[in-house]
Amino acid sequence: MVFDNGEIKVFDMSDHLFGVFEILKDDDRFREVFIDEHGNLAWEKDKTIDSKVVWNNRIDVCKDFLYMASTPSVWNE
């Protein structure tokens, strides 16, 4: 992920695929990731439901957590 300061970092999510994130064990679902309007990584739980209407249809990972928990990428060099 490229952050606002230009840093490129990698976040290994494999240890976090439980609870609400369990559905992301499916590779196809995981690849549906997008950056939401707040800059967080996000996924729609059900693509047929508008997450702007049903607030709990979306799961996300806060960009600040991602920055702190990620490791620098070799691409930074």
Residue pairs with C-beta under 8 A, 6 or more apart in sequence:
1 8
1 9
1 10
1 11
1 41
1 66
1 70
2 8
3 9
3 63
3 67
7 67
7 72
7 76
8 72
8 73
8 75
8 76
9 66
9 67
9 70
9 71
9 72
9 73
10 70
10 71
10 72
10 73
11 61
11 66
11 69
11 70
11 71
12 71
13 21
13 24
13 61
16 61
17 24
17 25
20 59
21 59
23 29
23 43
23 45
23 59
24 30
24 43
24 59
29 43
30 43
32 43
32 44
32 47
33 41
33 42
33 43
34 41
34 42
34 43
35 41
35 42
36 42
36 58
36 60
38 60
38 63
39 63
40 60
40 61
40 62
40 63
40 66
41 60
41 61
41 63
41 66
42 58
42 59
42 60
42 61
43 58
43 59
43 60
44 51
44 57
44 58
45 57
45 58
45 59
46 57
49 57
50 57
51 57
51 58
